[in-house]
Amino acid sequence: MTQTMTPVKTLLAAGAAALFALPAFADSQIMVKDAYARASGMMATAGAAFMQIENHGDEDDQLIDARSDIAKKVELHTHKIDDQGVAKMLHVPEGFTIPAGGMHALARGGDHVMFMGLNDKMEDGKMVTVTLVFEKAGEVTIEVPVDLQRKPMNGAMKMDHSKMGSGAMAPAASN
């Protein structure tokens, strides 16, 4: 049975997403802002989460892992363009440096939290619990709203995650 969101449900989902999109803190050093998640399509088996991670501490920290029950496997990923112009998604086991007094963006077409083998559909307005693991700050658990309507910012490349098993990625059609 297919359900459609009524205007009231859409408004409530948007309000909940805005509430949960507020910053998350860990020891007042790490702040996560503007987090959202999305799947690569309606029947997708993969999805990703994006956010801005700020470090208000005096030392660099390292995002070294991410966990979530939304998928069978969760990894930190980035994209790299090969010699043929094809974007390849790569696991980054060492994670991402969050500079002291700075910010690191996990954004579409770049670094991101990758969900592989989704256990459930990523539907607009749903919340995904994600635990980010930092070397110094430890674990930070956040609620990330699924936002299938958001457009890539600053011309970020849209990627087709359906081909991720082979490591090759092809640009998806633009919205």
N, C-alpha and C positions, 0 to 999 in steps of 0.2 A: 504494500500500500504506500503510495507516494503522498507525502505531506507537503503542503506549501505554507510558507510563513505569511500570516495575515499582517496587515500594517501594524497592529498592536503588538504582535509577537516580535516583529522586526524592530520596533521602537524599544521594547523591553530588552531584546538581545543587544541592541546598540548601547543602551544604558548600562547593562551589565558589563559589556566589553569595555566601556569607558571607565567604569569603576575599577575593574581589574587591571586596566592598563596603567594605573598609577604606579609610581616607582616602587621597587622592592629593594630592601636594604639588607646588608649583612655587616654587622658590627660597625655600621655607619661608614664603612670604607667602600664597599661595592654597592652601586645603585644600578638597577635595571630599569630602563625606560622604553616606552613605545613598543612593547613586545606584541607580536602577533604571529599566528601560525596559519598555514594554508596547505592544501593538497594540490597536486599538479593537475587534477581533473576530477570529474565526478566519480569515475570508477578507479581512481588512482590507488596504487598500493604503496605509495610513498608520499611524504609531505615534508615540510620544513618549518622551522621557527626562526624568526628574525627579531632583532632588538638592538638597543644601544646599551652598552655596559660601561658605566663610569667607575673610575677608581679614585676615590677621594683620599686615599692614603698617601703616605710618603714613600712607599716602595711599590715597584711593579708587582703585579700579581699575574697568575697564569690560569686561564680557564682550561682545565685539563680533561673534563669529561662532562657528559650530560646524560640524564636518564629520564625515561617517561614510560608509563604503561600504555601509551597510545600505539606503540609499535613493538615488534619483536626485537628490533635492533635500533639503537640510537647512537649516532656518531657526530663528531665535529667534522665539518666538510668545508672545502673551498673549491673554486673553479680555476682551471688553468686552460688557456687557449693553446692548442697545439699548432704545428707548422701548417696544417691544412685549414686552420681557422675554426676547428671544431672544439667546443668547450668540453673539457673532461672534468668530471667531479672527482675530487680526491679526498680520502680520509686524511685528517691531520691529527695523528695520534699525540703529538706534543702539545696540541691545543693552540690557543691564541693568547698573546701577551696583552694585558690590560695595563697600559702605562700609568705610573704614579701621577696623579693630578690630571689624567687624561681619559680618553674614551676609545673604545673599539666597537665599531658597528658590525653587527651580523646582518647582512642585507642581501636581497635577491641579486643573483649574479656574482656573489662574492662568498665570504665566509658565512656559515649558517649551521644550525643544528638540524641534522638530517634524521627523519623518521622513516625507517625501511620496514616493510611488512606490516602495514597498518592493521591494528586489531579491530578498528572501528572506523566508520566514515568520519571524515573531518567536515562537519556541517557548520555553515555560517552561524556564528553566535555561540557555539559550544565552547567550553573551556577545556584546555589541555594542561595538566599539571606537569611541569618540567623542573627537574632538579639540576642545577648547574653546580659543578664541583670545581672549586678554585684551590690552588696550591696553598695560599695563605688564609684566605677568608673562609675556606671550608665549603660546606654545602649551602646553597641558596635555593629554596623551593619557591617557584612562582606559578601563578595561574595565568595562562596565556590564552587570550581569546582567538578563536578561529575567525579570520576575516578574509573571505573569498572575494570581496569586492575591491580591496585595496589594489591600487595600481603601483607598478614599480616607481621608485623615486629617482630623480636625477638621471633618467634614461637608462636605469639598470637593465641589464639583459635578462629577458625571460628565458628560462631553460625548460626543456622537456625532460622531466625526471623519469619518464617511462623507460628510457634506454639505459638506466643506471647500472644494470647488471653487467653490461659489457664495458662500462667505464666511458663509453662515448656518449656525448650529449649533442642534441641538435636544437637550434633555436626554435622556440614555439611560435605559433602565430600570435601577433600582438592583439591586445583587446580592442 
